[in-house]
Amino acid sequence: MATPSETALEHSETLWFSSDVIVLRAGSRIFRVFVAILKEKSSVFADMFACGDCLRRS
């Protein structure tokens, strides 16, 4: 059985939107989460996203 690090992840080109959403991975599950919610609920995430450039990396 493949471990999560060995499993290739794919996203849909037509249904994957990057603006103000990040992907968090926990094991083999991935979650699309709104940055605004993370910033509102966590000072750690608020500091991480303060630069603005981190959302533009691909």
PyMOL Python script that loads the backbone (N, CA, C, O; Angstrom):
from pymol import cmd

cmd.read_pdbstr("""\
ATOM      1  N   MET A   1       0.849  -1.186   0.000  1.00  0.00           N
ATOM      2  CA  MET A   1       0.000   0.000   0.000  1.00  0.00           C
ATOM      3  C   MET A   1       0.891   1.244   0.000  1.00  0.00           C
ATOM      4  O   MET A   1       1.869   1.321   0.743  1.00  0.00           O
ATOM      5  N   ALA A   2       0.543   2.194  -0.826  1.00  0.00           N
ATOM      6  CA  ALA A   2       1.331   3.427  -0.945  1.00  0.00           C
ATOM      7  C   ALA A   2       1.085   4.330   0.258  1.00  0.00           C
ATOM      8  O   ALA A   2      -0.039   4.442   0.747  1.00  0.00           O
ATOM      9  N   THR A   3       2.135   4.962   0.719  1.00  0.00           N
ATOM     10  CA  THR A   3       1.988   5.933   1.802  1.00  0.00           C
ATOM     11  C   THR A   3       1.608   7.275   1.192  1.00  0.00           C
ATOM     12  O   THR A   3       1.811   7.482  -0.004  1.00  0.00           O
ATOM     13  N   PRO A   4       1.062   8.190   1.986  1.00  0.00           N
ATOM     14  CA  PRO A   4       0.650   9.494   1.438  1.00  0.00           C
ATOM     15  C   PRO A   4       1.763  10.221   0.692  1.00  0.00           C
ATOM     16  O   PRO A   4       1.500  10.888  -0.309  1.00  0.00           O
ATOM     17  N   SER A   5       3.000  10.104   1.163  1.00  0.00           N
ATOM     18  CA  SER A   5       4.089  10.818   0.497  1.00  0.00           C
ATOM     19  C   SER A   5       4.432  10.207  -0.855  1.00  0.00           C
ATOM     20  O   SER A   5       5.053  10.869  -1.687  1.00  0.00           O
ATOM     21  N   GLU A   6       4.041   8.955  -1.092  1.00  0.00           N
ATOM     22  CA  GLU A   6       4.320   8.297  -2.367  1.00  0.00           C
ATOM     23  C   GLU A   6       3.170   8.450  -3.358  1.00  0.00           C
ATOM     24  O   GLU A   6       3.338   8.173  -4.545  1.00  0.00           O
ATOM     25  N   THR A   7       2.021   8.881  -2.890  1.00  0.00           N
ATOM     26  CA  THR A   7       0.839   8.987  -3.731  1.00  0.00           C
ATOM     27  C   THR A   7       0.815  10.340  -4.432  1.00  0.00           C
ATOM     28  O   THR A   7       0.933  11.384  -3.790  1.00  0.00           O
ATOM     29  N   ALA A   8       0.663  10.314  -5.747  1.00  0.00           N
ATOM     30  CA  ALA A   8       0.580  11.562  -6.507  1.00  0.00           C
ATOM     31  C   ALA A   8      -0.795  12.192  -6.298  1.00  0.00           C
ATOM     32  O   ALA A   8      -1.817  11.506  -6.326  1.00  0.00           O
ATOM     33  N   LEU A   9      -0.803  13.493  -6.092  1.00  0.00           N
ATOM     34  CA  LEU A   9      -2.060  14.221  -5.936  1.00  0.00           C
ATOM     35  C   LEU A   9      -2.358  14.965  -7.219  1.00  0.00           C
ATOM     36  O   LEU A   9      -1.458  15.525  -7.844  1.00  0.00           O
ATOM     37  N   GLU A  10      -3.615  14.972  -7.611  1.00  0.00           N
ATOM     38  CA  GLU A  10      -4.037  15.671  -8.820  1.00  0.00           C
ATOM     39  C   GLU A  10      -5.141  16.648  -8.466  1.00  0.00           C
ATOM     40  O   GLU A  10      -5.892  16.447  -7.512  1.00  0.00           O
ATOM     41  N   HIS A  11      -5.223  17.704  -9.247  1.00  0.00           N
ATOM     42  CA  HIS A  11      -6.348  18.616  -9.093  1.00  0.00           C
ATOM     43  C   HIS A  11      -6.989  18.840 -10.451  1.00  0.00           C
ATOM     44  O   HIS A  11      -6.353  18.685 -11.494  1.00  0.00           O
ATOM     45  N   SER A  12      -8.254  19.206 -10.414  1.00  0.00           N
ATOM     46  CA  SER A  12      -8.999  19.469 -11.635  1.00  0.00           C
ATOM     47  C   SER A  12      -8.634  20.852 -12.168  1.00  0.00           C
ATOM     48  O   SER A  12      -8.719  21.841 -11.440  1.00  0.00           O
ATOM     49  N   GLU A  13      -8.236  20.923 -13.409  1.00  0.00           N
ATOM     50  CA  GLU A  13      -7.886  22.213 -14.015  1.00  0.00           C
ATOM     51  C   GLU A  13      -9.100  23.138 -14.119  1.00  0.00           C
ATOM     52  O   GLU A  13      -8.948  24.358 -14.065  1.00  0.00           O
ATOM     53  N   THR A  14     -10.299  22.576 -14.266  1.00  0.00           N
ATOM     54  CA  THR A  14     -11.488  23.408 -14.453  1.00  0.00           C
ATOM     55  C   THR A  14     -12.195  23.760 -13.148  1.00  0.00           C
ATOM     56  O   THR A  14     -12.987  24.703 -13.119  1.00  0.00           O
ATOM     57  N   LEU A  15     -11.929  23.029 -12.074  1.00  0.00           N
ATOM     58  CA  LEU A  15     -12.637  23.279 -10.821  1.00  0.00           C
ATOM     59  C   LEU A  15     -11.711  23.643  -9.669  1.00  0.00           C
ATOM     60  O   LEU A  15     -12.103  23.540  -8.506  1.00  0.00           O
ATOM     61  N   TRP A  16     -10.508  24.062  -9.970  1.00  0.00           N
ATOM     62  CA  TRP A  16      -9.523  24.388  -8.930  1.00  0.00           C
ATOM     63  C   TRP A  16      -9.245  25.878  -8.987  1.00  0.00           C
ATOM     64  O   TRP A  16      -8.647  26.357  -9.950  1.00  0.00           O
ATOM     65  N   PHE A  17      -9.663  26.610  -7.982  1.00  0.00           N
ATOM     66  CA  PHE A  17      -9.515  28.055  -7.959  1.00  0.00           C
ATOM     67  C   PHE A  17      -8.497  28.436  -6.892  1.00  0.00           C
ATOM     68  O   PHE A  17      -8.573  27.946  -5.766  1.00  0.00           O
ATOM     69  N   SER A  18      -7.558  29.292  -7.226  1.00  0.00           N
ATOM     70  CA  SER A  18      -6.482  29.601  -6.294  1.00  0.00           C
ATOM     71  C   SER A  18      -6.695  30.889  -5.505  1.00  0.00           C
ATOM     72  O   SER A  18      -6.024  31.097  -4.495  1.00  0.00           O
ATOM     73  N   SER A  19      -7.592  31.743  -5.927  1.00  0.00           N
ATOM     74  CA  SER A  19      -7.692  33.040  -5.260  1.00  0.00           C
ATOM     75  C   SER A  19      -8.274  32.897  -3.859  1.00  0.00           C
ATOM     76  O   SER A  19      -9.393  32.420  -3.671  1.00  0.00           O
ATOM     77  N   ASP A  20      -7.480  33.324  -2.887  1.00  0.00           N
ATOM     78  CA  ASP A  20      -7.879  33.350  -1.480  1.00  0.00           C
ATOM     79  C   ASP A  20      -8.224  31.985  -0.890  1.00  0.00           C
ATOM     80  O   ASP A  20      -8.916  31.904   0.125  1.00  0.00           O
ATOM     81  N   VAL A  21      -7.745  30.918  -1.517  1.00  0.00           N
ATOM     82  CA  VAL A  21      -7.956  29.570  -1.003  1.00  0.00           C
ATOM     83  C   VAL A  21      -6.607  28.868  -0.984  1.00  0.00           C
ATOM     84  O   VAL A  21      -5.830  28.977  -1.933  1.00  0.00           O
ATOM     85  N   ILE A  22      -6.329  28.146   0.099  1.00  0.00           N
ATOM     86  CA  ILE A  22      -5.111  27.342   0.141  1.00  0.00           C
ATOM     87  C   ILE A  22      -5.499  25.884   0.333  1.00  0.00           C
ATOM     88  O   ILE A  22      -6.628  25.570   0.710  1.00  0.00           O
ATOM     89  N   VAL A  23      -4.556  25.014   0.071  1.00  0.00           N
ATOM     90  CA  VAL A  23      -4.766  23.586   0.270  1.00  0.00           C
ATOM     91  C   VAL A  23      -3.921  23.147   1.455  1.00  0.00           C
ATOM     92  O   VAL A  23      -2.708  23.353   1.479  1.00  0.00           O
ATOM     93  N   LEU A  24      -4.574  22.540   2.432  1.00  0.00           N
ATOM     94  CA  LEU A  24      -3.886  21.966   3.582  1.00  0.00           C
ATOM     95  C   LEU A  24      -3.926  20.455   3.438  1.00  0.00           C
ATOM     96  O   LEU A  24      -4.951  19.883   3.067  1.00  0.00           O
ATOM     97  N   ARG A  25      -2.808  19.817   3.732  1.00  0.00           N
ATOM     98  CA  ARG A  25      -2.740  18.364   3.622  1.00  0.00           C
ATOM     99  C   ARG A  25      -2.506  17.761   4.995  1.00  0.00           C
ATOM    100  O   ARG A  25      -1.604  18.178   5.722  1.00  0.00           O
ATOM    101  N   ALA A  26      -3.321  16.782   5.345  1.00  0.00           N
ATOM    102  CA  ALA A  26      -3.168  16.024   6.586  1.00  0.00           C
ATOM    103  C   ALA A  26      -3.189  14.551   6.210  1.00  0.00           C
ATOM    104  O   ALA A  26      -4.248  13.983   5.946  1.00  0.00           O
ATOM    105  N   GLY A  27      -2.017  13.943   6.189  1.00  0.00           N
ATOM    106  CA  GLY A  27      -1.932  12.554   5.745  1.00  0.00           C
ATOM    107  C   GLY A  27      -2.275  12.459   4.277  1.00  0.00           C
ATOM    108  O   GLY A  27      -1.652  13.124   3.450  1.00  0.00           O
ATOM    109  N   SER A  28      -3.262  11.636   3.939  1.00  0.00           N
ATOM    110  CA  SER A  28      -3.652  11.471   2.538  1.00  0.00           C
ATOM    111  C   SER A  28      -4.831  12.352   2.150  1.00  0.00           C
ATOM    112  O   SER A  28      -5.297  12.288   1.012  1.00  0.00           O
ATOM    113  N   ARG A  29      -5.318  13.164   3.064  1.00  0.00           N
ATOM    114  CA  ARG A  29      -6.457  14.045   2.769  1.00  0.00           C
ATOM    115  C   ARG A  29      -5.969  15.457   2.505  1.00  0.00           C
ATOM    116  O   ARG A  29      -5.041  15.945   3.149  1.00  0.00           O
ATOM    117  N   ILE A  30      -6.617  16.103   1.539  1.00  0.00           N
ATOM    118  CA  ILE A  30      -6.323  17.503   1.267  1.00  0.00           C
ATOM    119  C   ILE A  30      -7.611  18.307   1.429  1.00  0.00           C
ATOM    120  O   ILE A  30      -8.700  17.834   1.105  1.00  0.00           O
ATOM    121  N   PHE A  31      -7.464  19.522   1.932  1.00  0.00           N
ATOM    122  CA  PHE A  31      -8.603  20.385   2.218  1.00  0.00           C
ATOM    123  C   PHE A  31      -8.376  21.751   1.596  1.00  0.00           C
ATOM    124  O   PHE A  31      -7.296  22.325   1.733  1.00  0.00           O
ATOM    125  N   ARG A  32      -9.386  22.276   0.912  1.00  0.00           N
ATOM    126  CA  ARG A  32      -9.337  23.645   0.408  1.00  0.00           C
ATOM    127  C   ARG A  32      -9.965  24.531   1.474  1.00  0.00           C
ATOM    128  O   ARG A  32     -11.107  24.315   1.878  1.00  0.00           O
ATOM    129  N   VAL A  33      -9.211  25.531   1.927  1.00  0.00           N
ATOM    130  CA  VAL A  33      -9.645  26.369   3.042  1.00  0.00           C
ATOM    131  C   VAL A  33      -9.512  27.837   2.650  1.00  0.00           C
ATOM    132  O   VAL A  33      -8.511  28.238   2.055  1.00  0.00           O
ATOM    133  N   PHE A  34     -10.522  28.634   2.984  1.00  0.00           N
ATOM    134  CA  PHE A  34     -10.457  30.067   2.720  1.00  0.00           C
ATOM    135  C   PHE A  34      -9.431  30.716   3.646  1.00  0.00           C
ATOM    136  O   PHE A  34      -9.463  30.513   4.859  1.00  0.00           O
ATOM    137  N   VAL A  35      -8.534  31.489   3.070  1.00  0.00           N
ATOM    138  CA  VAL A  35      -7.490  32.170   3.828  1.00  0.00           C
ATOM    139  C   VAL A  35      -8.103  33.109   4.865  1.00  0.00           C
ATOM    140  O   VAL A  35      -7.594  33.209   5.981  1.00  0.00           O
ATOM    141  N   ALA A  36      -9.177  33.790   4.516  1.00  0.00           N
ATOM    142  CA  ALA A  36      -9.801  34.743   5.442  1.00  0.00           C
ATOM    143  C   ALA A  36     -10.236  34.069   6.740  1.00  0.00           C
ATOM    144  O   ALA A  36     -10.117  34.659   7.814  1.00  0.00           O
ATOM    145  N   ILE A  37     -10.736  32.847   6.652  1.00  0.00           N
ATOM    146  CA  ILE A  37     -11.160  32.126   7.854  1.00  0.00           C
ATOM    147  C   ILE A  37      -9.952  31.777   8.710  1.00  0.00           C
ATOM    148  O   ILE A  37      -9.983  31.944   9.930  1.00  0.00           O
ATOM    149  N   LEU A  38      -8.886  31.293   8.077  1.00  0.00           N
ATOM    150  CA  LEU A  38      -7.672  30.961   8.824  1.00  0.00           C
ATOM    151  C   LEU A  38      -7.096  32.195   9.508  1.00  0.00           C
ATOM    152  O   LEU A  38      -6.681  32.131  10.666  1.00  0.00           O
ATOM    153  N   LYS A  39      -7.070  33.325   8.787  1.00  0.00           N
ATOM    154  CA  LYS A  39      -6.528  34.564   9.354  1.00  0.00           C
ATOM    155  C   LYS A  39      -7.376  35.058  10.522  1.00  0.00           C
ATOM    156  O   LYS A  39      -6.843  35.563  11.510  1.00  0.00           O
ATOM    157  N   GLU A  40      -8.685  34.912  10.410  1.00  0.00           N
ATOM    158  CA  GLU A  40      -9.585  35.369  11.468  1.00  0.00           C
ATOM    159  C   GLU A  40      -9.456  34.517  12.731  1.00  0.00           C
ATOM    160  O   GLU A  40      -9.521  35.037  13.845  1.00  0.00           O
ATOM    161  N   LYS A  41      -9.276  33.230  12.557  1.00  0.00           N
ATOM    162  CA  LYS A  41      -9.283  32.305  13.694  1.00  0.00           C
ATOM    163  C   LYS A  41      -7.904  32.023  14.282  1.00  0.00           C
ATOM    164  O   LYS A  41      -7.809  31.481  15.384  1.00  0.00           O
ATOM    165  N   SER A  42      -6.829  32.379  13.570  1.00  0.00           N
ATOM    166  CA  SER A  42      -5.492  32.017  14.029  1.00  0.00           C
ATOM    167  C   SER A  42      -4.493  33.144  13.779  1.00  0.00           C
ATOM    168  O   SER A  42      -4.292  33.562  12.639  1.00  0.00           O
ATOM    169  N   SER A  43      -3.875  33.629  14.841  1.00  0.00           N
ATOM    170  CA  SER A  43      -2.856  34.670  14.676  1.00  0.00           C
ATOM    171  C   SER A  43      -1.628  34.127  13.949  1.00  0.00           C
ATOM    172  O   SER A  43      -0.925  34.880  13.275  1.00  0.00           O
ATOM    173  N   VAL A  44      -1.367  32.837  14.080  1.00  0.00           N
ATOM    174  CA  VAL A  44      -0.234  32.221  13.372  1.00  0.00           C
ATOM    175  C   VAL A  44      -0.459  32.294  11.867  1.00  0.00           C
ATOM    176  O   VAL A  44       0.432  32.712  11.126  1.00  0.00           O
ATOM    177  N   PHE A  45      -1.648  31.890  11.408  1.00  0.00           N
ATOM    178  CA  PHE A  45      -1.947  31.974   9.978  1.00  0.00           C
ATOM    179  C   PHE A  45      -2.023  33.428   9.521  1.00  0.00           C
ATOM    180  O   PHE A  45      -1.600  33.745   8.409  1.00  0.00           O
ATOM    181  N   ALA A  46      -2.551  34.308  10.355  1.00  0.00           N
ATOM    182  CA  ALA A  46      -2.613  35.729   9.993  1.00  0.00           C
ATOM    183  C   ALA A  46      -1.215  36.262   9.715  1.00  0.00           C
ATOM    184  O   ALA A  46      -1.006  36.984   8.741  1.00  0.00           O
ATOM    185  N   ASP A  47      -0.260  35.909  10.567  1.00  0.00           N
ATOM    186  CA  ASP A  47       1.127  36.335  10.353  1.00  0.00           C
ATOM    187  C   ASP A  47       1.714  35.705   9.096  1.00  0.00           C
ATOM    188  O   ASP A  47       2.438  36.364   8.349  1.00  0.00           O
ATOM    189  N   MET A  48       1.404  34.430   8.860  1.00  0.00           N
ATOM    190  CA  MET A  48       1.934  33.740   7.677  1.00  0.00           C
ATOM    191  C   MET A  48       1.468  34.401   6.386  1.00  0.00           C
ATOM    192  O   MET A  48       2.237  34.507   5.430  1.00  0.00           O
ATOM    193  N   PHE A  49       0.216  34.844   6.350  1.00  0.00           N
ATOM    194  CA  PHE A  49      -0.345  35.400   5.125  1.00  0.00           C
ATOM    195  C   PHE A  49      -0.208  36.916   5.041  1.00  0.00           C
ATOM    196  O   PHE A  49      -0.692  37.519   4.084  1.00  0.00           O
ATOM    197  N   ALA A  50       0.428  37.532   6.000  1.00  0.00           N
ATOM    198  CA  ALA A  50       0.577  38.985   6.006  1.00  0.00           C
ATOM    199  C   ALA A  50       1.395  39.488   4.824  1.00  0.00           C
ATOM    200  O   ALA A  50       1.184  40.610   4.364  1.00  0.00           O
ATOM    201  N   CYS A  51       2.316  38.684   4.329  1.00  0.00           N
ATOM    202  CA  CYS A  51       3.187  39.122   3.236  1.00  0.00           C
ATOM    203  C   CYS A  51       2.445  39.241   1.909  1.00  0.00           C
ATOM    204  O   CYS A  51       2.827  40.057   1.070  1.00  0.00           O
ATOM    205  N   GLY A  52       1.403  38.455   1.699  1.00  0.00           N
ATOM    206  CA  GLY A  52       0.656  38.509   0.450  1.00  0.00           C
ATOM    207  C   GLY A  52       1.243  37.656  -0.656  1.00  0.00           C
ATOM    208  O   GLY A  52       0.491  37.100  -1.455  1.00  0.00           O
ATOM    209  N   ASP A  53       2.567  37.531  -0.733  1.00  0.00           N
ATOM    210  CA  ASP A  53       3.199  36.752  -1.795  1.00  0.00           C
ATOM    211  C   ASP A  53       2.986  35.255  -1.643  1.00  0.00           C
ATOM    212  O   ASP A  53       3.057  34.522  -2.630  1.00  0.00           O
ATOM    213  N   CYS A  54       2.730  34.793  -0.445  1.00  0.00           N
ATOM    214  CA  CYS A  54       2.597  33.350  -0.235  1.00  0.00           C
ATOM    215  C   CYS A  54       1.383  32.780  -0.963  1.00  0.00           C
ATOM    216  O   CYS A  54       1.366  31.587  -1.267  1.00  0.00           O
ATOM    217  N   LEU A  55       0.374  33.587  -1.250  1.00  0.00           N
ATOM    218  CA  LEU A  55      -0.789  33.106  -1.985  1.00  0.00           C
ATOM    219  C   LEU A  55      -0.532  33.032  -3.478  1.00  0.00           C
ATOM    220  O   LEU A  55      -1.283  32.375  -4.198  1.00  0.00           O
ATOM    221  N   ARG A  56       0.499  33.682  -3.954  1.00  0.00           N
ATOM    222  CA  ARG A  56       0.758  33.730  -5.390  1.00  0.00           C
ATOM    223  C   ARG A  56       1.711  32.636  -5.857  1.00  0.00           C
ATOM    224  O   ARG A  56       1.897  32.457  -7.061  1.00  0.00           O
ATOM    225  N   ARG A  57       2.319  31.897  -4.922  1.00  0.00           N
ATOM    226  CA  ARG A  57       3.246  30.828  -5.313  1.00  0.00           C
ATOM    227  C   ARG A  57       2.472  29.664  -5.883  1.00  0.00           C
ATOM    228  O   ARG A  57       1.382  29.336  -5.414  1.00  0.00           O
ATOM    229  N   SER A  58       3.042  29.040  -6.899  1.00  0.00           N
ATOM    230  CA  SER A  58       2.362  27.875  -7.474  1.00  0.00           C
ATOM    231  C   SER A  58       3.218  26.657  -7.355  1.00  0.00           C
ATOM    232  O   SER A  58       2.816  25.576  -7.784  1.00  0.00           O
TER     233      SER A  58
END
""", "prot")
cmd.dss("prot")
cmd.show_as("cartoon", "prot")
cmd.util.cbc("prot")
cmd.orient("prot")
